Amino acid sequence: MFSILIYNANAQEYKKYFDNGQIEVIGNFENGKKNGKWKLYNGNGQLVMIINYENGVVNDQWKSFHKNGQLKVIGNYEKEERNDEWKYYHENGKLEEIGNYEYGKRNGEWKSYFENGKLEAIGNYKNGKENGEWKYYYENGQLGEIGNFEYGIENGEWKYYYENGQLQEIGNYEYGKENGQWKKYDENGNLMQIETLPIFPGCEKGNDSEKKRCFSDKVQKHFSRKFNTDLAVDLGFYSGKHKIYAEFKITKTGDIEIIGARAPHSRLRKEAIRVVNILPKMTPGKHNGNPKVTTHTVTFSFTVD
């Protein structure tokens, strides 16, 4: 790679090239600081990003692009902090997510959409954290989950639904912890009663309580090892703790079937689904001595520095 500075009367034009001669970066310096529009390209000559600077500080409109040339993200910075409306797009050009930032933190109503254009999630943020009622949907438009957050923590009643619209699970959270009795139903609306819980490989020893605790610990460790938390940094998430939720079935044969996931961004949701799909085969739960399909929810927290 090599770079060139071209001196003009009022500015210095900066260009940087890849080894193959393709332009990598072009922009201007004024008084030794980046100023105005800067463009970044990949090695194939495809525009990757447009950034505006003011006296060396990222300011005004910011754009990035998918590999196919479609707009990926557009929004505004104010003194290096995301501010006002931001839009994210899928590679097919359809809107992926839309909402507002206020001095670097998500605020107000945010919506996310599937690649087919249907609503995926809707709810509000307050100072960067989910607050108030949130709704999550399946790709067929059916409501999947509904409940309330209080500054990023589940609080109050939550309901989860199957893709066919049948209630799957209902119960209450008290500041992030399950409170009271939760009810689970099968896809036909029958209340589920499990006599023997599923067993994660390596959790065969101990009583039921120890096996249940081992199951939870193993699932959490699986997420910690396999989940790509760098995605949140790439998406510009604020520093602090973030949560992702994933629901899955353990079938009568011990195989894993994803039900759904929710996360602060659709790319994080897709990553959660990927991680669930590589969970190991389990020993299924049993009812009256017969294998039984069970449903499970995992809450995974990670921190952005």
N, C-alpha and C positions, 0 to 999 in steps of 0.2 A: 504494500500500500504506500501511496505517497500523497502529499497535499501541496497546494499552491495558494499563496496569498497574492491577490491582485489589488494594487493600490489605486484608488480613485480619489477624486478631490475631497469628498466628504466621508468616504467609507473605505474599508478594505474588504474586498470580496474574497471569501474563503471557499476553496474547493478541495475535496478529498476524494481520491480514486481507489478502486480495488486494483489488484494486480493485473486483472484482465482489461484494464483501461476504462471500465464502467465507473460512472460517477457514483460516489457513496454519500457524500454530504455537500451541500452548497448553501451558503448564507453570507451574511455580512457582519462585520465588526465595526463599531463606532467607539472611538476613544478606548479601544482595548476590550470592549464588552460586546457580546452578541446583541444584535439589534435587528428588528424586522423579521421577515419570514425566512425560516430555515427548512430545507427539504432533505429527507433521508431516503436512500434507495437501497434495494438489495443487490446482490451480485448479478442478477439478471436484468437490471435496469428498471425494475418495478418500483414505483413510488410506495414507500412504507409509512412515512409519517410527515406531517407538516406541523411545525412548531413556530409560534410567534414569541419573540423576545422583546423586552423593553429594558434597556440598560442592564443587560445580563440576566434578567429575571423572566421566567416563563410567564407570559401574560397574553390575554386575549384568546382567540380561537385556536384549538388544537385538534388535529385530525390524525387518524391512523387507518391503514387499509389492509384488507385480507390479501392473501397471495394471488387471488384471482382478480384483484384490482377493485373489488367492491369495497365501499366505505365500511369500516369496522367500528370506529368510535368517532364522535364529534362532540365537542363541548368547549367550555371556556375556562380559562385560568384567570385568577386575579392575584397577582403577586405570588405565583407558584402554588396556589391552592385552588382546587376545583371549585367552581362557583356557577350558579345558575343551572340551566337545563343541560343535561347530558343524554346522549342517545347512543345505544350500542346496537349493532346490526349483525345478523347471521350472514354466512357466506353467500346465501341465495338472495341477499339484498333486503330481506324482510326484517322489520324491527325486532330486536331481541330484548331490549330493556330501555326504559325511559324514566327519568326522574330528575330531581334537583339536588344540587349540593349547596351548602351554605358554609363558606370558609373551610372547605375540605371535608365536610361531613355530610352524609346523606340526610336530607330533611324533607318532610312532606310526603306526598303520595308517590310511590314507585310501582311500576308495572313491568312485568316480564312476559315474554311471549315465546311459544314454541316456533319451530321452523315452519310449521304449517300456518302460522299467523294467529293461532288461537291463544287466548290468555292463559298464562301459566301460573302467575301469582300476582296478587295485589294487596298492598298494605301501606302503612306509614312508617317513616323513620322519624326519630327525634334525636338530634345531636349524634347521628350516626348509628343509632340502635333502633331495632324494630320496636314499635310502640303502638298499642291499640290492636284492633282486629286485623288479622291476616287471613287470606284465603288462598288455597293452592288447588290447582286443577290438573286433571289428566288431559292428554292430547285430544281426547274425544269431546272435551268440553265439560265433562262431569266433575263436580266438586270432589276434591280428594281430602282436603283437610280444612278445618276452620277453628280458630281459637284466638286468644289474646296474648299479647306480650306486654310486659311492663319494663321498659328500658332494656330490651334485649333478652328478657327472661320470661318463659312461659308462666302465665298466672291465670287461674280460673279454669273454666271448662274448655276442653278440647274434644273435637269429634274428628274421626278418621273414617273414610268411606272407601269401599271397593270401587273398581272401575265401572261396575254395573249399577252404581248408585246405592247399594246396600250398605247400611251402617256396619263398620268393621270394629270400631273401638270407641268407647266414650269414658271420660274420667276427668279428674281435676288435677291441676298443678298448683302447688303453693311455692311461688318463687323458684321455679325450675325443678322442683321435686314432685314426683307423683304423690298425691294426697288422697287418702281414702281408697275405696274399692273401685277398680276399673273393670269394665265389662267388655268382653271380646265376643264377636259373633263370626260365624262362618258366612260364606257368600250367599247362603240361602236364608240368612236371618236367624239361625239357631245359636243360642248362647253356648259358647265353647267352655267345656270343663275338661281340663287336662289332669290326668293322674300322675303321669311321668313326664318330666320336662326333657327337651332335647339335650343332647350331650355333645359338647365341642370336643374334638379329638384331644386327648391328654387330660380330660376332666372326668374320667371314668370312676375315680376313687372318691370316697367321702359320702356324706349324707346329702339329701336333696338340697339343703341350704348351701352347702359347700360347692356342690356341682353348679348351682345357679350362679353363685359368685364367681366361680372359675369360668363359666360361660361368658359372663359380662366382661371379665378381665381379658379373656382371650380375644373377644371381638374388638375391644378397645385397642389392644396391642396391635391387632391386625390393621386397624385404621391408621394408627400412628406410624406404622412401618410403610404402608402402601400408599397413603394419600399424599398427593403432591401439593403441599401447602404453598409452594412458590407461586402457584396460580393466583392466590389472593394478592400477593405483592405486585404481580404483573398487571392485575386489574385495578390497582391503585387503592386498595382498601386501607382504611385508617389503622393506626397502631392500636393494639389491644386484642381482646379475646373475641373470637367469632365461633358460632355454632353451626353445625350441619346435622340434619336429621335424615335417617334413611330407614325405610320399612322393607321387610322382606319376609318371605315364607320359607319354612323348612318343610319340604314335602314328606309324604309317607315313606319315600325311599331315602330321605336325608339330603336331597339335593336342594340348592338354593334358588329361589325365584324372587327377583326384585319386584316390589310393589310400587315403590316410588321414593323420591327423596326431595328434600327442600333445603335450600341454601340461599345465601345473600346474592348469588349470581348463578345464572344457568350453567356456566362452565364449571362452577364448583359442584353444582347438582350432578352434572354428567360425570365428574370425577368420582363423586360418592357412589353413583350407580356402578361405575367400573370396579371400584374397590369391593362393593358388596358381591358382585358377580364372580370374584375370585376367592371368596370365602371357601374353606374346605368343606367337604361333604360331612354331614353330622349324623349322629344317631338320632332318629326322629323321636318326638314325644309319643306317648301312648295313652289311650283311653280304653278302659276295660280290657287291657292287654293287647290292644290292636294299635298299629301305627296311626298317628293322627297328624294332620296338617296343622302347624302352629304359625302364628304371626309374631313378628318381633320388631321393635323400634330401637335403633341405636342413635345415641346423641354423641357427636364427636366435636370436641372443642380444640381449637388451635389458636395460636397467638401470632400476630404480626408485630414485629419489632419496630 
